[in-house]
């Protein structure tokens, strides 16, 4: 857990001033991402603990690797009982490497390359059909491998949109999924063409939806390499109202019942996608329902359904987002002629891009709330004299917290009220940095990406080392 104890920020019982000093002694400098293993586990249990014992074989909570694919985090979540949601072939490979069973891996994506599809089919993972050309490529892979694939069709429900347009996947304008009006246009013609190629069945044009479904069901029975087992409608990871998830379930269940009535009897899985929002401002202005609240609503809807559906959820942000901070050090402060104040830190947009995106916000606070870091090298008597005789101003100023990258948008926070006298070397924490943090990092300005550190009851360990100059130039060497 990340909280203040005695005015100093602690992570799972370890204070960050001491931790940063210990890391520095081993050559691990700021900035660095710091994760609470306990918080990650608690977030996962918020979902898993609400699954009744009689439904445990029907509900899969698949962690979205895109939020943060660090293998150490994946190990914590796999041991807790989660599945894995992936959006690239490399994520599928990593999930398999880290021990996730194939049937607990969902492979999504609107632009799968053929090698990625071949790997997923060979491994036996679940996979979404996102478009007609995507389905055609999956058919080709199944044919080449002579291996069946269990597939879901991703549709656009066009449900009320969550707060963040960047994370909403059901809207008509989204690049992912198939328009609802096109559902009957994707699977029947695709499988018909594929079967015609294999069995020389004459093409029939303009036959009704019901007869199409019946015809394709017969084709699938004769050629069971492409097995439609489910439907998917993705809400994104900024859900503020649990009823939205229930509405998505009812939409998919209604569509699924119609398809089952048309003969798609293997269809038994509904993927609702997404998870709850995070209160990034930490002031209660964003309603962020706890995972347990979402799960209670979903479980209730599942019990009310006429058919015993299997369910998938795909949270990512709500699993790791609030479990980490970016620890950065103050390099100095400056102002300009317009009285604009800047606090320059050693972290920048290359380390944590998300705070620099339009419309985003991450809370920033001093690691030491007393506004004075007790550096271990300072003589204690001198420190006491300084604090009692030369107590600095407790006043605060509005300032922009910026990094050292040559880019005007390099600001982790605009107009933030922070103590006026934060001396050079003071530590700051940028909160809720666990999701879409390190994964958005870059090497712009030839800056190395930071280390990742995890704290648990057993102490701390580096789970990703900081990049070096040699790492940055290695890919330029020996390119012939």
Secondary structure, 3 states (H helix, E strand, C coil): CEEEECCEEEECCEEHHHHHHHHHHCCCCCCEEEEEHHHHHHHHHHHHCCCCHHHCCCEEEEEEHHHCCCHHHHHHHHHHCCEEEECCHHHHHHHHHCCCCHHHEEECCCCCCHHHHHHHHHHCCEEEECCHHHHHHHHHHHHHHCCCEEEEEEEECCCCCCCCHHHCCCCCCCCCCEEHHHHHHHHHHHHHHHHHHHHCCCCCCCCCHHHHHHHHHHHHHHCCCEEEEEEECCCCCCECCHHHHHHHHHHHHHHHHHHHHCCCCCCCEEECCECECCCCCCCCCCCCCCHHHHHHHHHHHHHHCCCCCEEEEECCHHHHHHHEEEEEEEEEEEECCCCCEEEEECCCCCCCCHHHCCCCCCCEEECECCCCCCCCCCCHHHHHHHHHHCCCCCCEEEEEEECCCCCCCCEEEEEEEEECCCCCCCEEEEECCCCCCHHHCCCHHHCCCCEEEEEECCEEEEEECCCCHHHHHHCCCCCC
